[in-house]
């Protein structure tokens, strides 16, 4: 909450936001791991660790 142009200090742990998990799952994609290589489907890149 804001008062006089300042945010109040949090009283409990956390970021102070409650994400909607179903919306987060729609936008975040986890890369698929392929035997030591990391494949990112969104751009087709491969990182060989």
N, C-alpha and C positions, 0 to 999 in steps of 0.2 A: 504494500500500500504506500501511496505517496502523500506527503503532507508538506506544505510550504516549499515545494520544489525538491524535496529530498525523499529518498527511499528509506523506509524503516528497516532497522537491522533484523535479520531473521532470528527467530527464537528457537528453531529446531534445525537439525541437519538436512542437507539436500540443496537442490538448486532453486526450489520454490516453484517448479513447474511440474505438471502432471501430463506427460505425453500420452497421446491416444495411440496405443500400440498398433492398432489395425492400420492407421495412417502411416506410421513409421515403417511398418513392414512393406507397404506399397512403394516407398521411396528409397529404401536402403536395400542394396543387393550385396550379398556376401560373395567374395570371389571364390571360385572353385579351385581347389588345390589338385595339381596333377603331378604326382611323384617328384617332389622337389622344385617344381615350377609353380608359379602362381599365375593363374589365368583370370583376367578381368573381362567378363562378357560384355560389359557396356561399351568398351572401346577396342576390344580385341587384343589388348596388350598382354605380354607374357614377361614375368620377372623370374629369372633363373637365380635363385638364392644360392 
